[in-house]
């Protein structure tokens, strides 16, 4: 069974074992801007966001799953749990050549919002998506 929960400081050491781009994970954890996925009490993935990070809207800036747990639905569970912590229009982006991420986003209800060239190496376009999220209690009624 997979459990999705808010990240805690003790999760950082495990995140560092499978995230090649650790960035500012400490701030995201302390500011409670990260959800982690646990399988049998082991953190196997996470999703993090910035408040107002894209044209004043919340922006999902990281979605990472341990290689050993990819293609098992973890990313879909993490993306699906965003409505427990975010509301309103939220943005996310990926490289235009990242077919797996684009398929995941389309499958989970994200809508293409456009692309920007020049953000990624080798001039790969960055594709942006958005989704209007509502708290679980509202969407279930």
N, C-alpha and C positions, 0 to 999 in steps of 0.2 A: 504494500500500500504506500502511496506517495502522500506526504503531508506538505502543504504549502503554508508558510508562516513568515512573519516579519523577521528579518535577520537580526541576530544578536552579535555583540562583539566577539564572542568565542567562536563564531563561524568563520572569521577572517582567515585563520590558518588553513582551514580546509579549502576555502575559495582559492587561495594562492596556489594550491596543488594542481588546479585544472584551468585557471584563467591566465592566458598568456599576456593579457593586457590589463593588469590590475588597476591602473588609474587611481581614482580617489575613493576606493571602496570604504575606507574608514569613515569618511564624512557621510557617505550614503547610509552606512549602518547606524551611526550615531544620530543622524537626522531622520532615521526611520523611513528611508526612501529605497528600501530593498526588500524583496520577498525572496525566500530560499525554498527550494524543493528538497525534501528529505526522503530517502528510501532506506528503511531499516535503520533509522537514526543517523544516517550519513548524508551530509549535504551533497547533492549531485548537480545542482544548477541554481541559477538566480536570475532575477530581472531587477533592474534599477532604473530610476527615473530622476529627472530634474524638474523642479517646480518652475513653470513659466519659461522653460528652456527653448521653446520654438515659437516664435512670433507671439510670445506671451502666454502660450499654452503649455501644459505639461508635456514632456518629451521623454519617451523611453529611450535611454541611451545605452543600455547593455542588456543583452539576453544571452546567457552563456550556460551551456550544459556540458558536463564532463563527457569526454569522448566515449567512455565505457557505457554511458546511458543515453546516447543519442539514438534517435529513431525509435524511442520508446514512449513518446507522448509527453515527456517532461516539459519541453518548451511550450507545448499547447496548454498544459495545465497552468504554467506560470503566466502566460499571456491571458488565459481565461480568468485568472485570479485578480487581475488588475482592477476589476470593478469593485473589489473589496477595499481598495485603498485610494482609488482615483475616481473623479467624476468629471463629466463634461467632455469636451473635445480634447483628445490626446493624440500626439503625433509620435511616429517611429520611423526610422529609415534603415536602409540597407543598400549594399552595392547592387547595381543592376545585374551583375553576373551571379549573384547569390540566389540561385533558383530555389534552393530549399527554404530559405527565409521568405522569399516572395510567395511561394506556395503556402507556407504556414500562415502568413498574414492574410492572404486572400481567403483561405479556408476558415479562419477565425473571425471573419467579418470586417477586416480593415479595408479601407477604400483608398485607391491610389490618389495622391494629391499633387503629384508632379515630380520633377527631378531637377537636380542641380549638377552641373559639370564642374570639375575642378576641385572638389573636396577630397577625393580619394586618389591614391597613386595611379599612374598610368592612364589618367583621364577617364577612369571608370565612372559613369554617372552614379550619383546617389539618388535612390528612389525613395520618396517620402509617402507615407500612408497616414491616414487618420481614422479614428473611431470615436464615436460618442459613447462614453461609459456612464453607467448609472449604478448606484449602490445595489447590491444583491437583493435587498429587501424590496426595492422598487421594481426591479426587472422580474421578480418572481410573482408579483401580484397580477 
